[in-house]
Amino acid sequence: MPKRRRFLLVIAFIILANIVLVLYLYNRMRSDSNTYIYRWLNDPAARATLLTEQAEPCPGAPFLLPSSGFVGLLWSDPAAPYTLFRRHSGIDIFGDGAPGSVPVVAAYDGWLTRLDDWFSTVIIRHNDPLNEGRIIWTYYTHMGSRDGTHSFIDDAFPPGTSEVFVEQGTLLGYQGEYAGSGAGIALHVHFSIVTSGEDGSFNNEAIIGNTLDPSPYFGLPLRFEDRPARPIRC
């Protein structure tokens, strides 16, 4: 076989192999979360089949799910509006009710802070129950009205609250539709587990590298790569 033809065959094989690899990775990394979310939002009769509710943590797990509802977006999820290069840094729990009516509670004992300019957000500092000596934070947001006129955070935690101790299950507020800048979203609470910086303060929650897989803390399959079926159960 002439060298030129052999060379072209090798190039063609490499290109074909790369196409196959790209298609495999695309299918492997494609998320079905938005299919479930569309069903939740557009078929109220199906909501009971997607609901996750907890009165107590899963057996052997330290954290209590912070709200009842449908666990839509998962940790590390690339579903739109996220991408493979900017993945979801927590979990989104979509409640079944009106804005300001679906409770959000503390996932674990800790010390709550609400910065002066936090309209719909609180964060709680914890001694990590799975890694002795480490400090972690749990972050809760979207607890406000769509138009930004009413915060649904409990009155016990006004802006400027710092290091107030709360027990697991303490009411923090209620699910809302606030996303800032006049944008509206579907009713839900976004929750994430955030790591600490060298000084012990919380890192930027929007960067997935600053967050932890919540699955072992809840005893639930909450990581996108595990591809859990809905509803999610212990």
C-alpha atoms as a printed R data frame, in Angstrom:
    type eleno elety resid chain resno       x      y      z
1   ATOM     1    CA   MET     A     1   0.000  0.000  0.000
2   ATOM     2    CA   PRO     A     2   1.421  3.400 -0.964
3   ATOM     3    CA   LYS     A     3   2.655  5.442  1.993
4   ATOM     4    CA   ARG     A     4   0.310  8.348  1.172
5   ATOM     5    CA   ARG     A     5  -2.768  6.122  1.190
6   ATOM     6    CA   ARG     A     6  -1.686  4.460  4.417
7   ATOM     7    CA   PHE     A     7  -1.166  7.887  5.986
8   ATOM     8    CA   LEU     A     8  -4.646  9.037  4.920
9   ATOM     9    CA   LEU     A     9  -6.210  5.875  6.356
10  ATOM    10    CA   VAL     A    10  -4.487  6.492  9.681
11  ATOM    11    CA   ILE     A    11  -5.739 10.106  9.728
12  ATOM    12    CA   ALA     A    12  -9.259  8.972  8.841
13  ATOM    13    CA   PHE     A    13  -9.186  6.385 11.642
14  ATOM    14    CA   ILE     A    14  -8.012  8.992 14.173
15  ATOM    15    CA   ILE     A    15 -10.764 11.398 13.112
16  ATOM    16    CA   LEU     A    16 -13.410  8.668 13.305
17  ATOM    17    CA   ALA     A    17 -12.182  7.555 16.729
18  ATOM    18    CA   ASN     A    18 -12.365 11.125 18.003
19  ATOM    19    CA   ILE     A    19 -15.895 11.556 16.656
20  ATOM    20    CA   VAL     A    20 -16.963  8.379 18.440
21  ATOM    21    CA   LEU     A    21 -15.304  9.556 21.661
22  ATOM    22    CA   VAL     A    22 -16.972 12.979 21.462
23  ATOM    23    CA   LEU     A    23 -20.392 11.404 20.864
24  ATOM    24    CA   TYR     A    24 -19.858  9.018 23.772
25  ATOM    25    CA   LEU     A    25 -18.831 11.814 26.118
26  ATOM    26    CA   TYR     A    26 -21.715 13.990 24.924
27  ATOM    27    CA   ASN     A    27 -24.256 11.263 25.640
28  ATOM    28    CA   ARG     A    28 -22.566 10.413 28.937
29  ATOM    29    CA   MET     A    29 -22.625 14.013 30.101
30  ATOM    30    CA   ARG     A    30 -26.063 14.963 28.780
31  ATOM    31    CA   SER     A    31 -28.421 15.780 31.622
32  ATOM    32    CA   ASP     A    32 -32.089 14.800 31.762
33  ATOM    33    CA   SER     A    33 -32.822 17.151 34.665
34  ATOM    34    CA   ASN     A    34 -34.670 19.700 32.540
35  ATOM    35    CA   THR     A    35 -37.007 16.978 31.295
36  ATOM    36    CA   TYR     A    36 -38.007 16.293 34.890
37  ATOM    37    CA   ILE     A    37 -38.212 20.009 35.682
38  ATOM    38    CA   TYR     A    38 -40.482 20.625 32.666
39  ATOM    39    CA   ARG     A    39 -42.732 17.827 33.872
40  ATOM    40    CA   TRP     A    40 -42.829 19.269 37.391
41  ATOM    41    CA   LEU     A    41 -43.719 22.751 36.145
42  ATOM    42    CA   ASN     A    42 -46.243 21.746 33.494
43  ATOM    43    CA   ASP     A    43 -47.949 18.655 34.898
44  ATOM    44    CA   PRO     A    44 -49.131 19.358 38.454
45  ATOM    45    CA   ALA     A    45 -50.827 15.952 38.602
46  ATOM    46    CA   ALA     A    46 -47.397 14.300 38.312
47  ATOM    47    CA   ARG     A    47 -45.826 16.194 41.193
48  ATOM    48    CA   ALA     A    48 -46.670 13.572 43.800
49  ATOM    49    CA   THR     A    49 -44.552 11.073 41.860
50  ATOM    50    CA   LEU     A    50 -41.498 13.367 41.953
51  ATOM    51    CA   LEU     A    51 -41.676 14.623 45.530
52  ATOM    52    CA   THR     A    52 -39.001 14.055 48.167
53  ATOM    53    CA   GLU     A    53 -40.072 14.731 51.755
54  ATOM    54    CA   GLN     A    54 -38.166 14.134 54.988
55  ATOM    55    CA   ALA     A    55 -39.109 14.488 58.627
56  ATOM    56    CA   GLU     A    56 -35.741 13.017 59.689
57  ATOM    57    CA   PRO     A    57 -32.332 12.585 58.014
58  ATOM    58    CA   CYS     A    58 -31.675  9.384 56.086
59  ATOM    59    CA   PRO     A    59 -30.335  6.568 58.302
60  ATOM    60    CA   GLY     A    60 -26.684  7.200 59.142
61  ATOM    61    CA   ALA     A    61 -26.585 10.622 57.442
62  ATOM    62    CA   PRO     A    62 -26.089 13.868 59.417
63  ATOM    63    CA   PHE     A    63 -28.023 16.347 57.246
64  ATOM    64    CA   LEU     A    64 -31.763 16.905 56.935
65  ATOM    65    CA   LEU     A    65 -33.050 17.903 53.490
66  ATOM    66    CA   PRO     A    66 -33.720 21.646 53.888
67  ATOM    67    CA   SER     A    67 -37.064 21.675 52.118
68  ATOM    68    CA   SER     A    68 -39.750 19.377 50.752
69  ATOM    69    CA   GLY     A    69 -40.146 19.217 47.005
70  ATOM    70    CA   PHE     A    70 -38.724 17.892 43.783
71  ATOM    71    CA   VAL     A    71 -34.922 17.705 43.649
72  ATOM    72    CA   GLY     A    72 -34.489 19.068 40.132
73  ATOM    73    CA   LEU     A    73 -30.961 20.234 39.386
74  ATOM    74    CA   LEU     A    74 -28.244 18.109 40.956
75  ATOM    75    CA   TRP     A    75 -24.740 18.913 42.148
76  ATOM    76    CA   SER     A    76 -22.349 19.109 39.150
77  ATOM    77    CA   ASP     A    77 -25.354 19.185 36.780
78  ATOM    78    CA   PRO     A    78 -24.636 20.669 33.322
79  ATOM    79    CA   ALA     A    79 -28.323 21.124 32.438
80  ATOM    80    CA   ALA     A    80 -29.187 24.554 31.006
81  ATOM    81    CA   PRO     A    81 -28.649 27.300 31.979
82  ATOM    82    CA   TYR     A    82 -25.482 25.521 33.158
83  ATOM    83    CA   THR     A    83 -22.937 23.838 30.902
84  ATOM    84    CA   LEU     A    84 -20.178 21.236 31.021
85  ATOM    85    CA   PHE     A    85 -17.790 24.126 31.688
86  ATOM    86    CA   ARG     A    86 -19.924 25.851 34.334
87  ATOM    87    CA   ARG     A    87 -21.728 23.219 36.345
88  ATOM    88    CA   HIS     A    88 -24.394 23.646 39.006
89  ATOM    89    CA   SER     A    89 -22.749 24.096 42.402
90  ATOM    90    CA   GLY     A    90 -25.534 22.703 44.586
91  ATOM    91    CA   ILE     A    91 -29.012 21.233 44.411
92  ATOM    92    CA   ASP     A    92 -32.302 22.932 43.550
93  ATOM    93    CA   ILE     A    93 -35.418 21.810 45.430
94  ATOM    94    CA   PHE     A    94 -38.677 22.878 43.754
95  ATOM    95    CA   GLY     A    95 -41.538 23.250 46.215
96  ATOM    96    CA   ASP     A    96 -45.221 22.543 45.608
97  ATOM    97    CA   GLY     A    97 -46.994 25.673 46.793
98  ATOM    98    CA   ALA     A    98 -47.223 29.437 46.524
99  ATOM    99    CA   PRO     A    99 -44.180 31.691 46.911
100 ATOM   100    CA   GLY     A   100 -43.505 32.275 50.583
101 ATOM   101    CA   SER     A   101 -45.339 29.140 51.724
102 ATOM   102    CA   VAL     A   102 -42.895 26.221 51.393
103 ATOM   103    CA   PRO     A   103 -40.604 26.107 54.472
104 ATOM   104    CA   VAL     A   104 -36.812 26.047 54.272
105 ATOM   105    CA   VAL     A   105 -35.018 24.733 57.373
106 ATOM   106    CA   ALA     A   106 -31.464 24.374 58.599
107 ATOM   107    CA   ALA     A   107 -29.850 21.187 57.352
108 ATOM   108    CA   TYR     A   108 -27.636 20.851 60.430
109 ATOM   109    CA   ASP     A   109 -26.698 22.612 63.664
110 ATOM   110    CA   GLY     A   110 -24.522 25.658 63.104
111 ATOM   111    CA   TRP     A   111 -24.032 29.419 63.236
112 ATOM   112    CA   LEU     A   112 -26.091 31.504 60.801
113 ATOM   113    CA   THR     A   113 -24.991 34.680 59.024
114 ATOM   114    CA   ARG     A   114 -26.956 36.992 56.748
115 ATOM   115    CA   LEU     A   115 -24.905 39.781 55.231
116 ATOM   116    CA   ASP     A   116 -26.326 43.307 55.101
117 ATOM   117    CA   ASP     A   117 -27.099 43.137 51.374
118 ATOM   118    CA   TRP     A   118 -28.471 39.579 51.309
119 ATOM   119    CA   PHE     A   119 -32.139 39.853 50.355
120 ATOM   120    CA   SER     A   120 -32.914 36.166 49.851
121 ATOM   121    CA   THR     A   121 -29.845 34.354 51.190
122 ATOM   122    CA   VAL     A   122 -28.430 32.985 54.421
123 ATOM   123    CA   ILE     A   123 -25.364 30.850 55.141
124 ATOM   124    CA   ILE     A   124 -24.620 28.618 58.131
125 ATOM   125    CA   ARG     A   125 -21.192 27.656 59.469
126 ATOM   126    CA   HIS     A   126 -20.777 24.065 60.669
127 ATOM   127    CA   ASN     A   127 -18.220 21.793 62.178
128 ATOM   128    CA   ASP     A   128 -18.070 19.207 59.408
129 ATOM   129    CA   PRO     A   129 -19.718 16.037 60.767
130 ATOM   130    CA   LEU     A   130 -17.904 13.858 58.217
131 ATOM   131    CA   ASN     A   131 -14.429 15.384 58.552
132 ATOM   132    CA   GLU     A   132 -13.399 16.233 62.091
133 ATOM   133    CA   GLY     A   133 -11.705 19.599 62.426
134 ATOM   134    CA   ARG     A   134 -12.955 21.000 59.110
135 ATOM   135    CA   ILE     A   135 -15.303 23.973 58.806
136 ATOM   136    CA   ILE     A   136 -17.992 23.924 56.111
137 ATOM   137    CA   TRP     A   137 -20.920 26.184 55.302
138 ATOM   138    CA   THR     A   138 -24.439 25.485 54.038
139 ATOM   139    CA   TYR     A   139 -25.880 28.087 51.693
140 ATOM   140    CA   TYR     A   140 -29.589 28.744 51.034
141 ATOM   141    CA   THR     A   141 -30.924 31.244 48.484
142 ATOM   142    CA   HIS     A   142 -33.905 32.453 46.366
143 ATOM   143    CA   MET     A   143 -36.014 33.061 49.482
144 ATOM   144    CA   GLY     A   144 -37.724 36.185 48.161
145 ATOM   145    CA   SER     A   145 -40.540 37.404 45.931
146 ATOM   146    CA   ARG     A   146 -39.970 37.508 42.200
147 ATOM   147    CA   ASP     A   147 -40.118 41.325 42.090
148 ATOM   148    CA   GLY     A   148 -37.711 41.784 44.981
149 ATOM   149    CA   THR     A   149 -40.189 43.544 47.256
150 ATOM   150    CA   HIS     A   150 -40.592 40.869 49.924
151 ATOM   151    CA   SER     A   151 -37.928 38.727 51.553
152 ATOM   152    CA   PHE     A   152 -39.169 35.339 52.724
153 ATOM   153    CA   ILE     A   153 -36.341 34.885 55.234
154 ATOM   154    CA   ASP     A   154 -37.676 34.483 58.766
155 ATOM   155    CA   ASP     A   155 -37.815 37.693 60.804
156 ATOM   156    CA   ALA     A   156 -35.464 36.115 63.363
157 ATOM   157    CA   PHE     A   157 -32.614 36.646 60.857
158 ATOM   158    CA   PRO     A   158 -32.647 40.272 59.636
159 ATOM   159    CA   PRO     A   159 -29.905 41.660 57.378
160 ATOM   160    CA   GLY     A   160 -26.692 41.968 59.345
161 ATOM   161    CA   THR     A   161 -27.279 38.818 61.388
162 ATOM   162    CA   SER     A   162 -23.936 37.252 62.317
163 ATOM   163    CA   GLU     A   163 -23.067 33.925 63.907
164 ATOM   164    CA   VAL     A   164 -26.469 33.152 65.454
165 ATOM   165    CA   PHE     A   165 -26.695 29.523 66.566
166 ATOM   166    CA   VAL     A   166 -29.481 27.479 64.955
167 ATOM   167    CA   GLU     A   167 -30.397 23.849 65.457
168 ATOM   168    CA   GLN     A   168 -31.107 21.377 62.689
169 ATOM   169    CA   GLY     A   169 -34.680 21.903 61.487
170 ATOM   170    CA   THR     A   170 -34.850 25.586 62.522
171 ATOM   171    CA   LEU     A   171 -37.092 27.552 60.146
172 ATOM   172    CA   LEU     A   172 -34.928 29.830 57.993
173 ATOM   173    CA   GLY     A   173 -37.616 31.115 55.643
174 ATOM   174    CA   TYR     A   174 -39.639 30.028 52.654
175 ATOM   175    CA   GLN     A   175 -38.979 29.161 49.032
176 ATOM   176    CA   GLY     A   176 -39.244 32.018 46.560
177 ATOM   177    CA   GLU     A   177 -38.726 33.100 42.965
178 ATOM   178    CA   TYR     A   178 -36.107 35.812 43.401
179 ATOM   179    CA   ALA     A   179 -33.001 35.728 41.233
180 ATOM   180    CA   GLY     A   180 -31.874 39.365 41.326
181 ATOM   181    CA   SER     A   181 -31.712 41.988 38.582
182 ATOM   182    CA   GLY     A   182 -35.451 41.731 38.000
183 ATOM   183    CA   ALA     A   183 -35.162 38.155 36.767
184 ATOM   184    CA   GLY     A   184 -37.763 35.605 37.766
185 ATOM   185    CA   ILE     A   185 -37.280 31.888 38.319
186 ATOM   186    CA   ALA     A   186 -39.473 28.922 39.197
187 ATOM   187    CA   LEU     A   187 -40.249 28.489 42.877
188 ATOM   188    CA   HIS     A   188 -37.364 26.690 44.587
189 ATOM   189    CA   VAL     A   189 -34.522 26.907 47.074
190 ATOM   190    CA   HIS     A   190 -30.924 26.515 45.986
191 ATOM   191    CA   PHE     A   191 -28.743 24.730 48.529
192 ATOM   192    CA   SER     A   192 -25.014 24.050 48.508
193 ATOM   193    CA   ILE     A   193 -22.218 22.960 50.832
194 ATOM   194    CA   VAL     A   194 -19.389 25.491 50.677
195 ATOM   195    CA   THR     A   195 -15.773 25.077 51.714
196 ATOM   196    CA   SER     A   196 -13.760 27.505 53.852
197 ATOM   197    CA   GLY     A   197 -10.819 29.651 52.892
198 ATOM   198    CA   GLU     A   198  -7.577 29.638 54.845
199 ATOM   199    CA   ASP     A   199  -9.013 32.211 57.251
200 ATOM   200    CA   GLY     A   200 -12.118 30.094 57.869
201 ATOM   201    CA   SER     A   201 -14.472 32.331 55.878
202 ATOM   202    CA   PHE     A   202 -16.721 30.870 53.195
203 ATOM   203    CA   ASN     A   203 -15.523 30.635 49.615
204 ATOM   204    CA   ASN     A   204 -17.429 31.808 46.529
205 ATOM   205    CA   GLU     A   205 -20.398 29.442 46.261
206 ATOM   206    CA   ALA     A   206 -20.900 30.049 42.538
207 ATOM   207    CA   ILE     A   207 -17.695 28.142 41.723
208 ATOM   208    CA   ILE     A   208 -18.276 24.402 41.898
209 ATOM   209    CA   GLY     A   209 -14.678 23.827 42.981
210 ATOM   210    CA   ASN     A   210 -15.558 25.643 46.204
211 ATOM   211    CA   THR     A   211 -18.430 23.285 46.985
212 ATOM   212    CA   LEU     A   212 -18.753 19.671 48.109
213 ATOM   213    CA   ASP     A   213 -20.801 16.767 46.809
214 ATOM   214    CA   PRO     A   214 -23.810 16.804 49.168
215 ATOM   215    CA   SER     A   215 -24.600 13.096 48.673
216 ATOM   216    CA   PRO     A   216 -22.727 11.663 51.704
217 ATOM   217    CA   TYR     A   217 -24.078 14.391 53.980
218 ATOM   218    CA   PHE     A   218 -27.688 13.566 53.106
219 ATOM   219    CA   GLY     A   219 -27.370  9.855 52.390
220 ATOM   220    CA   LEU     A   220 -29.013 10.616 49.042
221 ATOM   221    CA   PRO     A   221 -27.759 10.312 45.443
222 ATOM   222    CA   LEU     A   222 -27.481 14.023 44.627
223 ATOM   223    CA   ARG     A   223 -24.488 14.038 42.276
224 ATOM   224    CA   PHE     A   224 -25.195 14.362 38.547
225 ATOM   225    CA   GLU     A   225 -22.611 11.716 37.643
226 ATOM   226    CA   ASP     A   226 -24.615  9.132 39.621
227 ATOM   227    CA   ARG     A   227 -27.639  9.791 37.378
228 ATOM   228    CA   PRO     A   228 -30.273  9.133 40.049
229 ATOM   229    CA   ALA     A   229 -33.863  8.414 39.077
230 ATOM   230    CA   ARG     A   230 -36.520 10.748 40.430
231 ATOM   231    CA   PRO     A   231 -37.933 10.888 43.010
232 ATOM   232    CA   ILE     A   232 -34.741 10.744 45.039
233 ATOM   233    CA   ARG     A   233 -34.984  8.554 48.114
234 ATOM   234    CA   CYS     A   234 -32.721  7.382 50.953
